[in-house]
Amino acid sequence: MLPYIAIFVLSCLGIIFSSRWVIDSLRRMAHHLGWKEFVVAFFTASIGAVLPELFIGVRAALEGVSELALGNVMGQNIILFTFSVALCAVVLGEITVQSRTVRAGTGFAVISVILPFILLHNGMISRLDGVVLILAFLLYVRWLFKDEDRFMKNHEGQGHERIKKKPHALRDAGIALGGLLLVVFAAEGIIFSAGHFAEYMGVPIGVIGLVFVGAGVALPETFLSLKLALKGQCWMILGGLMGAIAMSSTLVLGVVAIIDPIVIDNFAPYSVGRFFLILSGVALWFFVRTSNKITRREAWVLFAIYALFLIFEFFIMK
């Protein structure tokens, strides 16, 4: 068992570092290209965050264990809704949410995590359901990019650096490509070890994704959000986290379902995860809508929700 634990830990570390390389290199490339602040935030925070999930999901689908992708997405989103947001709120004192885009994005994130469960009413997310999820993702992107005002502000005033440093841009492209390759290898290690964990513990592999893999892939986005919190960049924290949640619940699960339909014969092991995922999303949405901020007191509520999720899930796994 110890060798598989070592493979899992090393693979999660590989996911963390490679994701950071990809995100940082994409951000530097965006600076060189003179992209606007909103576009930089979307591509580096949201897309960079779902890359590990996408690769893990695709590999799981190709291996015929697409339920691992469902558990992974559920587990990561619970952490992002609760632990990640709460940690940043405690560090900052509170997270203010003045942007209408971020407030609306929080609502869309909650809807996006509910949609797969609606499609699962018959025990399966079919290929047609996968198309529906991808269409939902495209609608989200269209809404996100339709307002030209979101593209007016230069990222940290660096719009004038357009293509002045081609060698650096090429270097960053190489780093991003190398990071993506490492993500692929790390995803393979996670799937390999998750299969052995499920067999050893006698639980569905999706539950391993819900509790363990989801936590592993949520670390890069949590670290990025904490880094933004220490810099006082409140607007990017919730924007990036909600974007990652919406994209993982629609794009990632949609791609997985098209490759290999997600079939859940017994949903009971996932019922606790579904309950706490919806609870955490609704709680965060309520906090944002009522006061336009996440206070430290509300952060401790989110911490408590995540702690209760772990307690109930581990109790079920015994």
Order of alpha helices (4+ residues) and beta strands (2+ residues): alpha-alpha-alpha-alpha-alpha-beta-alpha-beta-alpha-alpha-alpha-alpha-alpha-alpha-beta-alpha-beta-alpha
